[in-house]
């Protein structure tokens, strides 16, 4: 029997059978490729989110309020939950993915620093150092901007600030705008050797330029939690 287009019924059935045979593996390959692609994307995204979360912790080592002891190991842990599109969600029940960050304070023979090396590079390198033998207590640090002289003024109590880590320590440090190599004025706190000290810094940023104050802790790994920054 031949149809009007010149194809026999047998030829049509044969073509349908061939298409059915080929489409199965092709569909499987497509589904597999989609799954592999999504898995690869999720893996890359997970790595990026984990690195980002760790860098944020390193940038503010004095803030450990969000870490809770693991019920099994007892190690402080912070868990961040994300939805299907990798947006952070506060409710764990709505989270599809999660990033878990642990803090280990038992590093022996190693020195912990959250200081940003790039802020010390170049010809205009500078940083503000807090007096290392500072007693425990609460201290106020204020940043203002002197528009007439185009300078930032960092003021503190008890003559505890020094520019570039040299003497003498002062209660006021001036930094010209030309010296600023980034949008952060770095303040370095050396707590090495002050195991019994606890610090709280009340920071006021009154500068209208948008520049920020960055606190960076230098010393043993188990000491940054003894520093609190309040803004």
Number of C-alpha atoms within 10 A of each C-alpha: 7 10 9 6 6 9 11 13 12 11 12 12 11 12 12 12 12 11 11 11 11 11 12 11 11 11 11 11 12 12 12 12 12 12 12 12 12 12 12 12 12 16 12 12 14 17 13 11 17 17 14 12 18 14 13 11 16 18 18 20 24 20 17 18 9 9 15 15 13 12 9 6 8 9 15 17 18 18 14 18 19 20 17 11 10 16 12 15 16 12 11 14 9 13 17 14 18 18 16 12 17 15 16 11 13 9 11 8 6 10 12 18 18 19 20 14 7 10 17 15 11 9 8 11 13 20 17 22 21 22 22 16 13 17 12 14 10 14 15 15 18 17 22 17 21 14 11 6 9 13 18 22 18 22 19 21 14 12 15 20 28 21 19 13 16 11 10 11 17 17 14 18 17 17 19 13 14 9 14 19 17 11 12 14 22 21 21 25 21 20 24 17 12 17 12 10 15 18 19 16 17 15 16 16 16 14 16 10 10 9 17 15 17 16 24 21 26 19 19 21 21 15 22 26 16 19 23 18 16 11 9
